[in-house]
Amino acid sequence: MFIRTLKNITAIVLFFSWFSSVAAGAAQIPEGTPKARIAVLGGTFLNDIIFSSKLIKKEFTIETKLGTSPKIYYAEYEGIPFYYVHAHGEGKWLETWVALYDLGVEEAIGGATAGGINPKMGVYDYVIPDDFIDMNVDRALGFPPEIYRDPNAIPLPRFTPAMDTDIRNILLAETKKAFSSNSDFKKHKVHDGGVIVQARGGRFESVAEIKAFAQWGGDVVTMNVPSEIVYARQLGINYAAIIVISNPAEGVGKWDFSLMEELYPRINPLSLKIVLASLKPIAALQGKPRVSDGLINHPEMTSKKKEK
């Protein structure tokens, strides 16, 4: 009798040990949460336009290991489901990306308006960037190990290339199509490639800072996108972005805030058109080998060292 009871206790202990280890590595997603593989990270290139589009079907938050996510909006376009996150996550930088990771997102589109450092990139031009310089000074550089499905992995991502080439090529093609069919943008340009500099945010840059960024090879300056590039790569999410030139960078040309009153109503509908047109070809990438597959972990940079 004692032996049988001991076996039963052992089985119960083993079960709860197994359950605890699974629960520790699994995201707690509320039942009924709609599923999507694609996320769109809104910024000033979209502003509020998606909320009047009738695309959004549901909104929710989830609890991540770093706290409550921002509102995540579930939307659909021509049968393609996607999540939308407003304003880059509205200050919840890490929680946003952990939530998308927990939800199983594999593809992401980001974007922003930016100051044009490169004088060849004028106001209303669209840039599909291919590299970045991260001057982030106030956001976490990465994620704690406990948020990963494999807590023993220590990501050490490379950024060559900096963004997913498949999504970038799709955004480039759809932006060119949108420009060719819109007479208001025929005098403006679509730039294939560009270096984004992320400044610290909360203020515009000084003329001296812009001169320094230009010497480093920066083409545009903005406040969020390079952090998103880094976070996406650290989590194995394929990411590329759309940048719209909203003003000359400080010292590059004269401008004032009245420019924005005209600019946003013109660029937001075009940006949404580009994003929506990109969803179907991005969805078709499922299962395809991707450029970032070998760029996340160095084989020696894990807590499980190879036995010699």
N, C-alpha and C positions, 0 to 999 in steps of 0.2 A: 504494500500500500504506500509506504514512504517513498519507494523508488518511483512508483507511478506519479505520485504527487510532485516529486522533484522534477520529473520529466515535463509535467504539465506547466510548472512554474518556469522552467527553462525555456519552453516553447513560447510562453507568453512574453518573457523578457526579450527573447530573440525577435519576436514579432514587433514589439514596441521599439526595439533598437533599430530594426529595419525601417519601420514606419517613420521614426524620427529623422533618420538619415535622409529618406526620400523627401519628407516634408521640408527639411532644412534646405535642400537643393532645388525645391520646386516653388514656382511662383503661386501665390494664392489668388487666382483669378475668380471673381464672382461668377456663379453659375448664370448662364444666359448672356454673358458678355459676347457681343458679336466679334467675329474673327476677320482679320485682314492681314495680308502680307506686306502691304504698301502703306507708308505714312507720308504725309505732307506736312512740313514744318513751316507755318506761316510767319511772315515778317512784313515789313512795309511794302514789299513788292506785291503783296496781296491785300494787306490791311483787312478790312471787315467784309470784303465783297462775298466771301463764301457763305456768310450767314444769310444773305438775301438770295442765294442761288437755289434753294429748296433741295440741295444735295444731302444735307445732314438729316439722318434718321434717328439718331440717339446720341446722348452724351452721358459720360460716366467718369468716375475716377477709380483707381485701384490703389491698394496699399502695397508699396514696395518696401524692400529692406532699408531704404533710405528715407522713407516717409511717404506721405500721400502724393500721388501724381497730380499734375494740373488736370483740368478738364480735358478729356479726350473725346473728340467728336467722331462718331462713326458715320461715314457717308458712302454713297454709291453713285457711280457714273457709268452708264451703259453696261450695267452688269458687273462692273469692277468694284469690289469693296475696298475702301481705304480709310485710314484714320487721319484726322486733321488735328494738329496741335497749334493753338493760336499764339502768336507773338513769341515764337521760339521756346515756349513753355512758361511764359509770364514770370520769369525769375526762378523757377524750379528747374534749374539747368540739369542737374544729375537725375533728379526724380523723373524728369521727362524721358530721358534716354533709358533708364532702367525699366520704366513702365513699358516702353516700346519693345525692349528686349524680352521682358517677361511675357508680353502679348504675342511674341513670335514674329515680330516684324523683320523682314529680310531686305526690303528696299525702301529708300527714303529720298524724297526731293526736298531740298531746302532753298533758301533764297533771301534776298535783302535788296534794299536800295543802298547806294554807296556813293562816296565822293570819288570823282575821277582824278586820279593822280597823273595818269598817262594823258597827255594833251590830245592824243588821237582818239580818246574815248570821250565822246561828248554827251551832254544831257539827253536823255531818252534812248541812248544806245543800250543794247543788251549785251552782256558779257557772259559766256559760259566758261567759267574759270577752270584752270587745270592745276593750280598750285596755290600755296598760301605761306604767309609769314605770321606766326602767332605771337602777338605781343600781350596776350592775356596776363593780367597780373592779379586778378581777384577771384578767379574761379578755380575750382579743384582741377588738377591736371589729369585725374583719372578716377577709377572706381576701386573701392575696397574689394578684396578677393571674395568676400562672402556673397556678393551679388551674382557671381558667375555660376553657371550650371556645374562647371568643374571647378571647385574652390581651390584645387591644387595648381591650376593654370595661372601663370603670371604673364599677361599679354605684354608683348614688347613690339608694338606695331611699327611697320615701315610705311612710308608715304610716297613710294615710287611705283606707280603714280599716286598722287594725292587723293584723287577721287575715282569712283568707279567709272571705267571707260564706257561701259555699255549704257548706263543711265546718262552719262554726259553726252554721248553721241545722239541719243534719243532727244534730249533736251535741245541740243544744237539743231537737229533736223526740224523739230517742231517749231522752234523759234524762227527759223528761216521761213518756214511755211506761213506762219502767222504774219510775219512782216510782209511777205510777198502778196498776201491777200488783204492788207490793210493800207489804204492810200495815205493815212495819217502818219505812217512810219516809213514810207519809202525813202525819205531823205535821211533817215537814221540808219545806223549800222548794227549788225550782229557780229560780235568779236569771238572768234574761235580760240579760246585760251586767254588766260590772264592770271596775274598773281594778286590774291587778296591779302591785304594787311589787316589784321584785327587789332584795332586800338583798344584802349582800356574801357571806353564807354563812359557815359555820363556827361560828356562834353565833346565839343569839336576839337580837332587837333590844332596845334600851333603851326604857323607857316614853316618854322624850322623843323618840326617833326615831319611834315609832309615832304620837305626837301630831303630829309634823311631817308624816308621810306622810298622816295624815288631813286635815290642812289643805290638802295638795296635791290631794286628791281621790282618794287611794288607798282601795280597798275591801278588798283582801287583800294579804298579804305572803308571798312565797315566795323560793326561792333559784335557780331555773333557767329558768323558762318564758320570761320576757322575752328572755333571750339566745337561746333557741331561735326565738322569733318573728323576731328580727333576722337570725339566720343563715339561716333558711328563706327569708325575703324576699330576702336578698342573692343566694341561689342560684336564685331563681325557683321555689321549692317552695311549694305552697299549704299553709297550716298553720292549725290552730285547736286549742284546748285545753279540757280539762275540769279544773276546780278543785274540790276538796272541802275544806270548812272542817274542820280537825282540832282546832283550839283557838282560844280568843279570843286575839287579839294581845296582847302584853304591855301591861298597864295597862287593857285593855278589860274583862277578866273574870278570875276566879281559875280556875286549873287546875293539874294536875300530870301527870307522865308516865304514871300509871296509866290515864289517859283513853285512851292509845294502845293499850293491851292489849285494850280492848273495841272500839275504833274500827276498826282495820285488818281484823279478820276480817269485819266487817260491810260496809265500803265496797269492799273489793277485789273480791269477787264481783259486786257491782252495777256497778262501774266496768268490769270486763271484759265484762259483758253489754252495756253501752252501746257500748263500742268495737266489739265483734263485730257488733252490730246495725247499726252505722254503715258497715261495710265495703262492703256491696252498693250502697247509694245513693251512696257516694263513688266507687266503681268506675264507676258509671253517668255520672259527670261527665266522663269522658274525651272530649276533643275540644270541650268546651264553652268558649266565651270566658270568661275569669275576671277577677275584679276587679283582680288584681295585674298583669295583662298590661302595663299602661301605667305601672306604679309603680316600675320597677326602674332604668332608665337615663335620665338627662337627656341629650338628644341632643348637647349640647356637651361633656359630661364624658367624652370618650374621647380616646385618644392620636392618633386620626385626625381631625384638625380639618378642617372643610369648607374647600375651596379658595375663596378670594374672587376 
